[in-house]
Amino acid sequence: MKMFHDSPLRDLFGVLPRAAHASGLAALVGVMAGSASALFLVALDLATDTRLAHPWLLWLLPVAGFAVGWLYLRLGARVEAGNNLLIDEIHDPQRVVPLRMAPLVLFGTVMTHLFGGSAGREGTAVQMGGALADQLTHVFGLSGEQRRVLLMSGIAAGFASVFGTPLAGAVFGLEVLAIGRLRYDALLPCLVAALVGDAVTRAWGVHHTPYTIAPPAFAASMTLSGALSAAAAGVLCGLVGMVFAQATHAMSAFMKRCIGYAPLRPFAGGVLVAVAATVLGTPQYLGLGIPTIVDAFHTSLPWYDFLGKTFFTVITLGSGFKGGEVTPLFYIGATMGNALSHVLTLPAAVLAGIGFVAVFAGAANTPIASTLMAIEIFGPQIGGYAAIACVLAYLCSGHTGIYRAQRVGHSKHGAVPEGTRLADVPAWRKAVRASSPPPSAPSDDTRHR
């Protein structure tokens, strides 16, 4: 008996019940998140089809923005932070996320797309998954640590189910919380939730847009010139991801400084989007932009498409409309990769696929999840190139990102303190500069040397 107590079998029999309990909860989260994502994707398709059939709806975008802003002001102040609230609750648990986050963000995002705002969908799916998952905290009497894992599972299930990428979704739930650090204690629940969430969404009859790269675009093995092209694309994608994140945050701060009444911010943003799209004649920059993303893999596009999508998305999200950033980042990356094919050696379709995931990797600080997404969507042939681009994009995007509640787990470069929120990094840098003594003037002896 003593031998049994001292053997690894004792640990095994202790781990298995906990793993089974966590997996059961994660599977339940996957069912809820997958069903919510299915409803959301169906509603999103209907909204997009309706807008395309009635282009005049674009002129009601300011009214829709005001309505959603007013609704959040009255009912959603507690959940206004969206994905950042979920990340904060995982790092520093306070209160259960209100269930109303799910219907509010669902309604707000559908309204954004129905009337022509440029936004994505990942933020909505992640918020619905996290909010639904957190409701199980009181039902099952979960501890603080169990609640953290449950919220991570909700994030993973929401991401996986809305994009059809369960492996990327599982890792995203672990990787998005902190720069340079993963929570392996939640690996199994996140994996289970992501797999179940994706399967449930598909079981509801919802299908995801296929993005394909023709096999002849890939060489039999990775080439040096191809790797260098992927590296160059990765550096540029990281810089674009950084600019996108900083521009969106700057637009949000500008709107808050200039417009005190919150519902008027998306109203003003809606006016700007409607006028700009009409004057410039660029309906392709509205909504998700999936047709243009698909075209990036098959035909040559105007080189400036990624700039146009960046402009319209920054205005939409920065002024307070609801929706995600990831699909616009896919658009920006794919079209930029398409444009880079004129100066880099890899085929346009391969560069579009690299850009598709690398801009996201830089803006979200999730290089591993982004690489897995590339493999799940485009196939294993792109894996090496995508990994090079995503890692370099992550390193080159600096300590910024679309999720300002992310913590610094391990600084990319420099000495940003562990645990610092990305939102607080600028203040930390300012304090460091203020505390550093100014350089002394060179002495006479030094000047004469």
C-alpha positions as CSV (number, residue, x, y, z in Angstrom):
1,M,0.0,0.0,0.0
2,K,2.9,2.4,0.8
3,M,4.3,1.6,-2.6
4,F,1.0,2.7,-4.2
5,H,1.0,6.0,-2.3
6,D,4.5,6.8,-3.5
7,S,4.0,5.7,-7.1
8,P,3.0,7.8,-10.1
9,L,-0.3,5.9,-10.1
10,R,-1.5,8.0,-7.2
11,D,-1.0,11.2,-9.2
12,L,-2.7,9.6,-12.2
13,F,-5.8,8.7,-10.2
14,G,-5.9,12.2,-8.8
15,V,-5.5,13.9,-12.1
16,L,-8.1,11.9,-14.0
17,P,-11.2,12.9,-12.0
18,R,-10.2,16.6,-12.2
19,A,-9.6,16.3,-15.9
20,A,-12.9,14.6,-16.4
21,H,-14.7,17.3,-14.4
22,A,-13.0,20.2,-16.3
23,S,-13.6,18.5,-19.6
24,G,-17.3,18.0,-18.9
25,L,-17.7,21.7,-18.0
26,A,-15.7,22.7,-21.1
27,A,-17.9,20.5,-23.3
28,L,-21.0,22.2,-21.9
29,V,-19.4,25.6,-22.7
30,G,-18.6,24.4,-26.2
31,V,-22.3,23.4,-26.8
32,M,-23.5,26.9,-25.6
33,A,-20.8,28.8,-27.5
34,G,-21.2,26.8,-30.6
35,S,-25.0,27.3,-30.6
36,A,-24.6,31.0,-30.0
37,S,-22.1,31.3,-32.8
38,A,-24.4,29.4,-35.2
39,L,-27.2,31.8,-34.4
40,F,-24.9,34.8,-34.8
41,L,-23.4,33.6,-38.2
42,V,-26.9,33.0,-39.6
43,A,-28.0,36.5,-38.4
44,L,-24.8,38.0,-39.8
45,D,-25.4,36.4,-43.3
46,L,-29.0,37.7,-43.3
47,A,-27.8,41.2,-42.3
48,T,-25.1,41.3,-45.0
49,D,-27.5,40.0,-47.7
50,T,-30.1,42.6,-46.8
51,R,-27.5,45.4,-46.9
52,L,-26.2,44.3,-50.3
53,A,-29.8,44.2,-51.6
54,H,-30.6,47.6,-50.3
55,P,-27.5,49.9,-50.5
56,W,-29.5,52.8,-49.1
57,L,-29.4,51.2,-45.7
58,L,-25.8,52.7,-45.4
59,W,-27.4,56.1,-44.7
60,L,-29.1,54.7,-41.6
61,L,-25.7,53.7,-40.1
62,P,-25.5,56.8,-37.9
63,V,-29.0,56.1,-36.6
64,A,-28.1,52.5,-35.9
65,G,-24.9,53.7,-34.1
66,F,-26.8,56.0,-31.9
67,A,-29.4,53.3,-31.0
68,V,-26.7,50.8,-30.1
69,G,-24.7,53.4,-28.2
70,W,-27.8,54.4,-26.2
71,L,-28.6,50.8,-25.5
72,Y,-25.1,50.2,-24.1
73,L,-25.3,53.4,-22.1
74,R,-28.5,52.3,-20.4
75,L,-28.0,48.6,-20.1
76,G,-24.4,47.7,-21.0
77,A,-22.1,49.9,-19.0
78,R,-20.8,46.9,-17.1
79,V,-20.0,45.0,-20.3
80,E,-18.9,47.9,-22.5
81,A,-15.2,46.8,-22.3
82,G,-16.1,43.6,-24.2
83,N,-13.1,41.2,-24.7
84,N,-11.0,43.3,-22.4
85,L,-13.5,42.7,-19.6
86,L,-13.1,38.9,-20.1
87,I,-9.3,39.2,-20.0
88,D,-9.4,41.3,-16.9
89,E,-11.7,38.9,-15.1
90,I,-9.3,36.0,-15.9
91,H,-6.3,37.9,-14.5
92,D,-8.1,39.6,-11.6
93,P,-11.6,38.0,-10.9
94,Q,-14.1,40.4,-9.5
95,R,-17.7,39.6,-10.5
96,V,-19.4,37.1,-12.8
97,V,-19.8,38.6,-16.3
98,P,-23.4,39.7,-16.8
99,L,-25.3,37.4,-19.1
100,R,-26.6,40.4,-21.0
101,M,-23.2,40.8,-22.6
102,A,-24.2,38.0,-25.1
103,P,-27.5,39.5,-26.5
104,L,-26.2,43.0,-26.4
105,V,-23.0,42.3,-28.4
106,L,-25.0,40.0,-30.8
107,F,-27.6,42.8,-31.5
108,G,-24.9,45.5,-31.7
109,T,-22.8,43.6,-34.2
110,V,-25.7,42.6,-36.4
111,M,-26.7,46.3,-36.5
112,T,-23.2,47.3,-37.5
113,H,-23.2,44.9,-40.4
114,L,-26.8,45.5,-41.5
115,F,-26.1,49.2,-42.0
116,G,-22.6,48.9,-43.5
117,G,-20.1,49.4,-40.7
118,S,-16.6,47.8,-41.3
119,A,-16.1,45.3,-38.5
120,G,-15.5,41.7,-37.8
121,R,-17.1,38.9,-35.8
122,E,-14.5,37.3,-33.5
123,G,-15.2,39.8,-30.7
124,T,-18.8,39.0,-30.7
125,A,-18.3,35.2,-30.6
126,V,-15.7,35.5,-27.9
127,Q,-17.8,37.7,-25.7
128,M,-20.8,35.4,-26.1
129,G,-18.7,32.4,-25.3
130,G,-17.2,34.0,-22.2
131,A,-20.5,35.4,-20.9
132,L,-22.3,32.1,-21.3
133,A,-19.5,30.2,-19.8
134,D,-19.3,32.4,-16.7
135,Q,-23.0,31.7,-15.9
136,L,-21.9,28.2,-14.9
137,T,-19.8,29.7,-12.0
138,H,-22.7,29.9,-9.6
139,V,-24.5,26.9,-11.0
140,F,-21.7,24.5,-10.2
141,G,-20.1,26.5,-7.3
142,L,-16.8,26.9,-9.0
143,S,-13.7,28.2,-7.3
144,G,-11.8,31.3,-8.6
145,E,-9.2,29.2,-10.4
146,Q,-11.9,27.0,-11.9
147,R,-13.7,30.1,-13.1
148,R,-10.6,31.4,-14.8
149,V,-10.3,28.1,-16.7
150,L,-14.0,28.3,-17.6
151,L,-13.7,31.8,-19.0
152,M,-10.7,30.7,-21.1
153,S,-12.7,27.8,-22.4
154,G,-15.5,30.2,-23.4
155,I,-13.0,32.3,-25.3
156,A,-11.6,29.3,-27.1
157,A,-15.0,27.9,-28.0
158,G,-16.2,31.2,-29.3
159,F,-13.1,31.8,-31.5
160,A,-13.1,28.2,-32.8
161,S,-16.7,28.1,-33.6
162,V,-16.9,31.4,-35.5
163,F,-13.9,30.6,-37.7
164,G,-14.1,26.8,-37.9
165,T,-10.5,26.5,-36.6
166,P,-10.6,24.4,-33.3
167,L,-6.9,24.0,-32.8
168,A,-6.2,27.7,-33.3
169,G,-9.2,28.5,-31.1
170,A,-7.9,26.3,-28.3
171,V,-4.5,28.0,-28.4
172,F,-6.0,31.4,-28.8
173,G,-7.8,31.0,-25.5
174,L,-4.4,30.3,-23.8
175,E,-2.3,32.8,-25.7
176,V,-4.4,35.9,-25.8
177,L,-4.2,36.6,-22.1
178,A,-0.5,37.5,-21.7
179,I,2.4,38.3,-24.1
180,G,5.0,35.6,-23.9
181,R,3.3,33.2,-21.6
182,L,0.8,30.3,-21.9
183,R,-1.6,28.8,-19.3
184,Y,-1.0,25.1,-19.8
185,D,-3.3,24.2,-16.9
186,A,-6.2,25.2,-19.1
187,L,-5.0,23.4,-22.2
188,L,-7.3,20.4,-22.0
189,P,-10.5,22.4,-21.2
190,C,-9.7,24.9,-24.0
191,L,-9.1,22.1,-26.5
192,V,-12.4,20.3,-25.5
193,A,-14.4,23.5,-25.6
194,A,-12.9,24.5,-29.0
195,L,-13.5,21.1,-30.6
196,V,-17.1,20.8,-29.3
197,G,-17.9,24.4,-30.1
198,D,-16.8,24.0,-33.7
199,A,-18.6,20.6,-34.1
200,V,-21.8,22.1,-32.7
201,T,-21.7,25.1,-35.0
202,R,-21.3,22.7,-38.0
203,A,-24.1,20.5,-36.6
204,W,-26.4,23.4,-36.8
205,G,-25.8,23.5,-40.6
206,V,-23.5,26.5,-40.5
207,H,-20.6,26.5,-42.9
208,H,-17.5,28.6,-43.1
209,T,-16.1,30.4,-46.2
210,P,-13.4,28.3,-47.8
211,Y,-10.1,30.1,-48.5
212,T,-8.0,28.0,-50.9
213,I,-4.5,28.2,-52.2
214,A,-3.9,26.0,-55.3
215,P,-1.3,23.3,-54.7
216,P,0.9,24.4,-57.6
217,A,1.6,27.6,-55.7
218,F,3.8,25.7,-53.2
219,A,7.3,24.4,-54.1
220,A,8.1,20.8,-53.1
221,S,9.9,22.1,-50.1
222,M,10.7,25.5,-48.4
223,T,13.2,27.5,-50.4
224,L,15.6,30.1,-49.1
225,S,14.1,32.9,-51.2
226,G,10.6,31.8,-50.1
227,A,11.7,32.0,-46.4
228,L,13.2,35.4,-46.9
229,S,10.0,36.6,-48.6
230,A,8.0,35.3,-45.7
231,A,10.3,37.0,-43.2
232,A,10.0,40.3,-45.1
233,A,6.2,40.0,-45.2
234,G,6.1,39.1,-41.5
235,V,8.0,42.3,-40.5
236,L,5.7,44.5,-42.6
237,C,2.6,42.7,-41.3
238,G,3.8,43.3,-37.7
239,L,4.2,47.0,-38.4
240,V,0.7,47.2,-40.0
241,G,-0.8,45.3,-37.1
242,M,0.8,47.7,-34.7
243,V,-0.4,50.8,-36.7
244,F,-4.0,49.3,-36.9
245,A,-4.1,48.7,-33.1
246,Q,-2.7,52.2,-32.2
247,A,-4.9,53.9,-34.7
248,T,-8.1,52.3,-33.4
249,H,-7.2,53.2,-29.8
250,A,-6.3,56.7,-30.8
251,M,-9.6,57.1,-32.7
252,S,-11.5,55.9,-29.6
253,A,-9.6,58.3,-27.3
254,F,-10.2,61.2,-29.8
255,M,-13.9,60.5,-29.9
256,K,-14.2,60.4,-26.1
257,R,-12.4,63.7,-25.8
258,C,-14.4,65.4,-28.4
259,I,-17.9,63.9,-27.8
260,G,-19.1,63.6,-24.2
261,Y,-22.4,61.9,-24.8
262,A,-21.5,58.3,-25.7
263,P,-24.3,57.5,-28.2
264,L,-23.2,60.4,-30.4
265,R,-19.8,58.9,-31.0
266,P,-21.0,56.0,-33.2
267,F,-23.5,58.5,-34.7
268,A,-20.6,60.7,-35.8
269,G,-18.6,57.7,-36.9
270,G,-21.5,56.4,-39.0
271,V,-21.8,59.7,-40.8
272,L,-18.1,59.7,-41.6
273,V,-18.3,56.1,-42.9
274,A,-21.4,56.7,-45.0
275,V,-20.1,59.8,-46.6
276,A,-16.6,58.4,-47.3
277,A,-18.0,55.2,-48.8
278,T,-20.3,57.2,-51.1
279,V,-17.8,59.8,-52.1
280,L,-15.0,57.4,-52.7
281,G,-17.3,54.7,-54.3
282,T,-15.8,51.9,-52.2
283,P,-18.5,49.6,-51.0
284,Q,-15.9,46.8,-50.8
285,Y,-14.5,48.3,-47.6
286,L,-17.8,47.9,-45.8
287,G,-19.0,44.9,-43.7
288,L,-16.7,41.8,-43.4
289,G,-15.3,42.2,-46.9
290,I,-15.2,38.4,-47.5
291,P,-15.6,38.6,-51.3
292,T,-12.4,40.7,-51.5
293,I,-10.5,38.3,-49.2
294,V,-11.5,35.4,-51.5
295,D,-10.3,37.4,-54.5
296,A,-6.9,38.1,-52.9
297,F,-6.1,34.4,-53.5
298,H,-7.1,34.3,-57.1
299,T,-6.6,37.7,-58.8
300,S,-4.5,40.9,-58.6
301,L,-6.1,43.6,-56.5
302,P,-5.4,47.3,-56.1
303,W,-2.3,47.7,-53.9
304,Y,-4.1,50.2,-51.6
305,D,-7.0,48.0,-50.6
306,F,-5.4,47.2,-47.3
307,L,-5.2,50.9,-46.5
308,G,-8.8,51.5,-47.4
309,K,-10.0,48.7,-45.2
310,T,-7.8,50.0,-42.4
311,F,-9.3,53.4,-42.6
312,F,-13.0,52.3,-42.6
313,T,-12.4,49.8,-39.8
314,V,-10.6,52.3,-37.6
315,I,-13.4,54.8,-37.9
316,T,-16.1,52.1,-37.3
317,L,-14.6,50.4,-34.3
318,G,-12.9,53.6,-32.9
319,S,-16.2,55.4,-32.8
320,G,-17.9,52.7,-30.8
321,F,-19.6,50.3,-33.1
322,K,-19.7,46.7,-32.0
323,G,-17.9,43.9,-33.8
324,G,-14.6,42.2,-34.0
325,E,-11.2,43.2,-35.4
326,V,-10.0,39.9,-36.7
327,T,-11.9,39.5,-40.0
328,P,-10.9,43.1,-41.0
329,L,-7.3,42.1,-40.1
330,F,-7.6,39.1,-42.4
331,Y,-8.8,41.4,-45.2
332,I,-5.9,43.8,-44.5
333,G,-3.3,41.0,-44.4
334,A,-4.6,39.1,-47.4
335,T,-4.8,42.2,-49.7
336,M,-1.4,43.5,-48.5
337,G,0.1,40.0,-49.2
338,N,-1.5,40.2,-52.6
339,A,0.2,43.6,-53.2
340,L,3.6,42.3,-51.9
341,S,3.6,39.6,-54.6
342,H,4.8,42.4,-57.0
343,V,8.1,42.7,-55.1
344,L,8.6,39.4,-53.2
345,T,9.3,36.0,-54.8
346,L,6.5,33.9,-53.3
347,P,3.2,33.6,-55.4
348,A,0.4,36.0,-54.7
349,A,-1.9,33.4,-53.2
350,V,0.8,32.2,-50.7
351,L,1.6,35.8,-49.7
352,A,-2.1,36.5,-49.3
353,G,-2.4,33.5,-47.0
354,I,0.7,34.6,-45.0
355,G,-0.7,38.1,-44.7
356,F,-4.1,36.7,-43.7
357,V,-2.7,35.3,-40.5
358,A,0.5,37.5,-39.8
359,V,-1.3,40.8,-39.5
360,F,-3.6,39.2,-37.0
361,A,-0.6,37.6,-35.2
362,G,1.0,41.0,-34.8
363,A,-2.1,42.9,-33.8
364,A,-3.4,40.3,-31.3
365,N,0.1,39.0,-30.1
366,T,-0.9,35.4,-30.8
367,P,1.7,33.9,-33.2
368,I,1.1,30.3,-32.3
369,A,-2.7,30.4,-32.7
370,S,-2.2,32.3,-36.0
371,T,0.2,29.7,-37.3
372,L,-2.2,26.9,-36.5
373,M,-5.0,28.8,-38.1
374,A,-3.0,29.1,-41.3
375,I,-2.4,25.3,-41.3
376,E,-6.1,24.6,-40.5
377,I,-7.4,26.9,-43.3
378,F,-4.7,26.6,-46.0
379,G,-3.1,23.2,-45.3
380,P,0.2,22.1,-43.9
381,Q,2.2,23.2,-46.9
382,I,2.0,26.8,-45.7
383,G,3.0,26.0,-42.1
384,G,6.7,26.9,-42.3
385,Y,6.2,30.2,-44.2
386,A,3.3,31.1,-41.9
387,A,5.3,30.4,-38.8
388,I,8.2,32.6,-39.9
389,A,5.8,35.5,-40.8
390,C,3.7,35.2,-37.6
391,V,6.7,35.1,-35.2
392,L,8.3,38.1,-36.9
393,A,5.0,40.0,-37.0
394,Y,4.6,39.3,-33.3
395,L,8.1,40.5,-32.5
396,C,7.8,43.6,-34.7
397,S,4.4,44.8,-33.4
398,G,5.9,45.9,-30.1
399,H,4.0,46.1,-26.8
400,T,0.8,47.1,-28.3
401,G,-2.3,45.3,-29.6
402,I,-6.0,45.3,-30.2
403,Y,-6.7,43.8,-26.7
404,R,-5.5,46.5,-24.2
405,A,-6.2,44.2,-21.2
406,Q,-3.4,41.8,-22.3
407,R,-0.6,41.5,-19.7
408,V,3.1,41.4,-20.4
409,G,4.0,37.9,-19.3
410,H,7.5,38.1,-20.8
411,S,8.7,41.3,-22.5
412,K,9.4,41.0,-26.2
413,H,12.3,43.4,-25.9
414,G,13.3,46.0,-23.4
415,A,12.3,45.6,-19.8
416,V,8.5,46.2,-19.5
417,P,7.6,44.8,-16.1
418,E,5.7,41.5,-15.9
419,G,2.0,41.9,-15.3
420,T,1.8,45.3,-17.0
421,R,-1.4,45.8,-19.0
422,L,-0.8,46.9,-22.6
423,A,-3.0,50.0,-21.8
424,D,-0.5,51.0,-19.1
425,V,2.7,50.5,-21.2
426,P,2.8,54.1,-22.5
427,A,2.4,55.5,-19.0
428,W,5.2,53.2,-17.8
429,R,7.5,54.4,-20.6
430,K,6.7,58.0,-19.8
431,A,7.5,57.4,-16.1
432,V,10.8,55.7,-17.0
433,R,11.8,58.7,-19.3
434,A,10.9,61.1,-16.5
435,S,13.0,59.3,-13.9
436,S,16.0,58.9,-16.1
437,P,18.7,61.7,-15.6
438,P,19.4,63.8,-18.6
439,P,22.7,63.0,-20.3
440,S,25.5,65.2,-18.9
441,A,27.4,67.5,-21.2
442,P,30.7,66.2,-22.3
443,S,33.7,67.5,-20.4
444,D,36.4,69.6,-21.9
445,D,38.8,66.6,-21.9
446,T,36.2,64.5,-23.8
447,R,35.7,67.2,-26.4
448,H,39.4,67.5,-27.0
449,R,39.9,63.8,-27.7
